[in-house]
Amino acid sequence: MNKSDFQQAALTYARATQPLDPDQGWRIEDVQLAFMAGMEALAVPRLLSRPETARVLNVSSSTIHDLVRHGELAFVHAGRGTVRKHLTFSQDEIVNFIKRHTQRTYQDDPGPPTARYGTRKRARELAVERATASGGDFTAQREARLAAAKANKK
C-alpha cells in the first residue's frame, strides 16, 4: 500500500473516534494521536476495480468477468446495484488467485524438438541417417576417403 492509502485510513479512523476530553472538544494533540493510531491500527487495503485487476493479472476485463462468474475470483460488491454489480477486488484475493494458479511445467523425457505433421523425412534427418548408416563413425569414414584418395593419386 502506498502512503496516501494509509493517510486516508487514518483520517477515516480519526473521524470515527471521540476526542480524549469531550468537554474541551478536539485539540491538536487529540487529532495527532487519533491520526497516528489510525495509521498503525486501521490500514484498510485499497480495493481494485475490474480494469485495474485485469491490468494486474495481464488479462482482459471480460476474462476477469468470466473468472468471477465461474467462482475462481472472489469480489467485493461495491454499490447498491442488484442487476449490474460494481465489482471490486481485494489485493489479498488477487495474490491468492495468483498463488493458486501458479504452476511449473517440465518434461520427464524430452521429445522431439518440434512436432512433425508429415510423414516424409526432412533433409537433416536424411543426412544423419546416411552418415550413421555405414558404421556411424564420421571421422573413420573421412579418414578412409582420404586414404582412398591418396592411393588413387599414387
C-alpha positions in Angstrom: 0.0 0.0 0.0 1.2 3.5 -0.7 1.3 6.3 1.8 -1.9 8.0 0.7 -3.9 4.9 1.5 -2.5 4.8 5.0 -3.3 8.5 5.4 -6.9 8.0 4.1 -7.4 5.2 6.5 -6.0 7.3 9.4 -8.4 10.1 8.5 -11.3 7.7 8.5 -10.3 6.4 11.9 -9.9 9.9 13.3 -13.3 10.9 12.1 -14.9 7.9 13.8 -13.3 8.3 17.2 -14.2 10.7 20.0 -11.9 13.4 21.5 -9.9 12.5 24.6 -11.8 15.1 26.6 -15.4 15.5 25.2 -15.9 18.8 27.3 -13.0 20.5 25.6 -13.6 19.1 22.2 -10.9 18.3 19.6 -7.5 19.7 20.3 -4.4 19.5 18.0 -2.9 16.8 20.2 -6.1 14.7 20.1 -6.1 14.9 16.3 -2.5 13.9 16.0 -2.9 11.0 18.4 -6.0 9.8 16.6 -4.3 10.1 13.2 -1.2 8.2 14.4 -3.4 5.5 15.9 -5.3 5.2 12.6 -2.0 4.9 10.8 -1.0 2.0 12.9 -4.3 0.3 13.6 -6.5 0.7 10.6 -4.6 0.2 7.3 -7.6 -0.5 5.1 -6.4 -2.0 1.8 -7.5 -0.3 -1.4 -9.9 -2.3 -3.5 -9.1 -2.6 -7.2 -11.6 -2.1 -9.9 -12.2 -4.6 -12.7 -9.9 -2.8 -15.2 -7.1 -2.4 -12.6 -7.4 -6.1 -11.7 -7.2 -7.0 -15.4 -4.1 -4.9 -15.7 -2.5 -6.6 -12.7 -3.3 -10.1 -14.0 -2.4 -9.1 -17.6 -5.7 -10.3 -19.0 -8.8 -8.6 -20.5 -11.7 -7.2 -18.5 -14.0 -9.8 -19.9 -11.7 -12.6 -18.6 -12.0 -11.1 -15.1 -15.8 -11.2 -15.5 -15.6 -14.9 -16.6 -13.4 -15.7 -13.6 -15.9 -14.1 -11.3 -18.8 -15.9 -13.0 -17.1 -19.3 -12.6 -16.2 -18.6 -9.0 -12.5 -18.6 -9.4 -12.0 -15.0 -8.3 -13.9 -13.5 -5.3 -15.1 -9.9 -5.5 -16.5 -7.2 -3.2 -19.9 -5.8 -4.2 -19.4 -2.1 -4.0 -22.5 -0.1 -4.6 -26.3 -0.7 -4.4 -27.0 -2.2 -7.8 -28.6 -5.6 -8.0 -28.6 -6.1 -11.7 -25.2 -4.7 -12.8 -23.0 -5.1 -9.8 -19.9 -2.9 -9.5 -17.1 -5.4 -9.0 -14.1 -4.5 -6.8 -11.4 -6.9 -5.8 -9.2 -7.0 -2.7 -5.4 -7.2 -3.2 -5.2 -10.3 -1.0 -7.7 -12.1 -3.2 -5.7 -11.3 -6.3 -2.5 -12.5 -4.6 -4.3 -15.7 -3.5 -5.5 -16.2 -7.1 -2.0 -15.9 -8.4 -0.7 -18.4 -5.9 -3.5 -20.9 -6.7 -2.8 -20.7 -10.4 1.0 -20.6 -10.4 2.4 -23.8 -11.9 5.7 -25.1 -13.3 5.7 -27.5 -16.2 8.6 -29.7 -17.0 9.2 -32.7 -19.2 10.5 -36.0 -17.9 11.6 -37.2 -21.3 12.3 -34.5 -23.9 10.6 -35.5 -27.0 11.3 -34.2 -30.5 12.0 -30.5 -30.6 9.1 -29.9 -32.9 6.1 -31.9 -33.9 6.1 -33.2 -37.5 2.8 -33.3 -39.3 4.0 -35.0 -42.5 5.5 -38.5 -42.9 8.3 -37.5 -45.2 11.7 -37.2 -43.6 13.4 -33.8 -43.6 16.8 -33.2 -45.3 18.6 -33.0 -42.0 17.2 -36.4 -40.9 18.2 -38.0 -44.2 21.7 -36.6 -43.8 22.0 -38.0 -40.3 20.7 -41.4 -41.5 23.2 -41.5 -44.4 26.1 -40.6 -42.1 25.2 -43.2 -39.5 24.2 -46.0 -41.9 27.6 -47.3 -42.6 29.2 -47.6 -39.1 28.2 -44.3 -37.8 31.8 -43.0 -37.3 32.1 -39.9 -39.3 35.8 -39.4 -38.7 36.6 -43.0 -39.6 34.7 -42.6 -42.9 36.6 -39.4 -43.6 40.0 -41.0 -42.9 39.0 -43.9 -45.2 38.1 -41.4 -48.0 41.4 -39.5 -47.6 43.4 -42.8 -47.7 41.5 -43.9 -50.8 42.2 -40.5 -52.5 45.9 -40.8 -51.6 46.0 -44.3 -53.0 44.4 -43.2 -56.3 46.9 -40.3 -56.6 49.9 -42.6 -56.5 
